[in-house]
Each structure stands twice: as C-alpha cells, then as structure tokens.
Amino acid sequence: NAGVTQTPKFRILKIGQSMTLQCTQDMNHNYMYWYRQDPGMGLKLIYYSVGAGITDKGEVPNGYNVSRSTTEDFPLRLELAAPSQTSVYFCASSSGGEQYFGPGTRLTVT
Amino acid sequence: AQSVTQLGSHVSVSEGALVLLRCNYSSSVPPYLFWYVQYPNQGLQLLLKYTSAATLVKGINGFEAEFKKSETSFHLTKPSAHMSDAAEYFCAVSDREGSQGNLIFGKGTKLSVKP
C-alpha cells in the first residue's frame, strides 16, 4: 500500500515552460487536493476534487489547471511557469476528514 | 469564514521539557480540528484530530491536544520532549461542518529540541 505518490521529486523550469505534476493514490479516496507550501506561509489550497470528473478551485488557483479522469490520479498542470510558482507542492487524498499527504515536489522556476 | 492562528513561528525547548504549541481557531460551524507534523523534506503526517467527541484528544508519539470551545483553542502538548520531536507542526480546521470540508492550515510552528 503506497498511499499517495508524487512525481517528480524535484524540477527546475525556465520561465514560460509548462509541466505536469503527477499524483496517484491507491486508497480509493474520493477527495484529492493540491497544495503549495511557501516558507512561513503554511499550506495554501490550489485545487481540489470530490470525485472523478469533479474539480474545484481552492484559495490560489491562478496559473494552474487540474483534471480528474480516474479516482486514483489527480495531475496538476502549470502552463506558463512564473518565478512566483517556485514552491513545494503537496498532493493529498481523503475519504472525508483527515488527509493523507504525498512526499512533495520541489519546483524552482528561473 | 474559518481560520487558524498559531502563536509563535519558532518554539525551542530542552529535551525532557514540556512542549506546548498554541493554536486558536475561528469557525462559524462546530469545528473539526487537526494537528499535523512535518519532518524535514517530507509530507505532512496526522498527529491527532478532534471531531466533536472527547475534548481531550490523544495522538501519536505521546502528543495530545485539548479542545476548549470557550477559548477557541486547540493547543498541542507533550509532557517530555524528545530530540526526534524536532519538526514543524501545523494546526488545521475544516472549512465546513462535518467531515467533508477542506482544511484551512495555520502558518506552522517550528519546534527545536535542545540536548
């Protein structure tokens, strides 16, 4: 039982490039989330999903897109990377209540 | 709207001393409250949760927290700190009643433990 897995662990992007952060969970959870974590700021919710085919914006969605075609996968897309998107990104899943987190992706945009 | 305030971005204690990490919340509905721990370069791990049952909640690694409605607080304590407790701790509140809400996180408190 792997829980929540994220790839890649690290990535450096140039301004204007695009990439997809992958997230997969094997706990059959309906709810999935994407957060970004910046030093001293806690975690901010980017997007979330309550089930396959259903997504909604969180607190800081600008510059990101998501899709949820299966229960297991919840990829996060950055279309035109900007330095402000330098952060650590966490994916989480839940069946309601407590959330289970992946190990994170550290992204640097230069 | 729900919010969480963690008092003190850094707390330093000696090994064997009491750990007290403070969390105050604001919620327009009966809150579900959580404490998470993050070790360096790792994701967040649930320490304990309050979901309207017992007001004193026991978690993993000897931590506990007490829900005090009159003070809108959910402080995290551990009687005796261990070096392995050094980490960052996050308090969170659900943004709606019940278990289906999103979590609103505090800014975190980094705990250092001195030998």
Boltz contact constraints between the chains, C-beta under 6 A:
constraints:
  - contact:
      token1: [A, 41]
      token2: [B, 107]
      max_distance: 6.0
  - contact:
      token1: [A, 42]
      token2: [B, 105]
      max_distance: 6.0
  - contact:
      token1: [A, 42]
      token2: [B, 106]
      max_distance: 6.0
  - contact:
      token1: [A, 42]
      token2: [B, 107]
      max_distance: 6.0
  - contact:
      token1: [A, 42]
      token2: [B, 108]
      max_distance: 6.0
  - contact:
      token1: [A, 43]
      token2: [B, 105]
      max_distance: 6.0
  - contact:
      token1: [A, 45]
      token2: [B, 102]
      max_distance: 6.0
  - contact:
      token1: [A, 90]
      token2: [B, 43]
      max_distance: 6.0
  - contact:
      token1: [A, 96]
      token2: [B, 99]
      max_distance: 6.0
  - contact:
      token1: [A, 96]
      token2: [B, 100]
      max_distance: 6.0
  - contact:
      token1: [A, 97]
      token2: [B, 99]
      max_distance: 6.0
  - contact:
      token1: [A, 98]
      token2: [B, 46]
      max_distance: 6.0
  - contact:
      token1: [A, 98]
      token2: [B, 49]
      max_distance: 6.0
  - contact:
      token1: [A, 101]
      token2: [B, 43]
      max_distance: 6.0
  - contact:
      token1: [A, 101]
      token2: [B, 44]
      max_distance: 6.0
  - contact:
      token1: [A, 102]
      token2: [B, 43]
      max_distance: 6.0
  - contact:
      token1: [A, 103]
      token2: [B, 43]
      max_distance: 6.0
  - contact:
      token1: [A, 104]
      token2: [B, 43]
      max_distance: 6.0
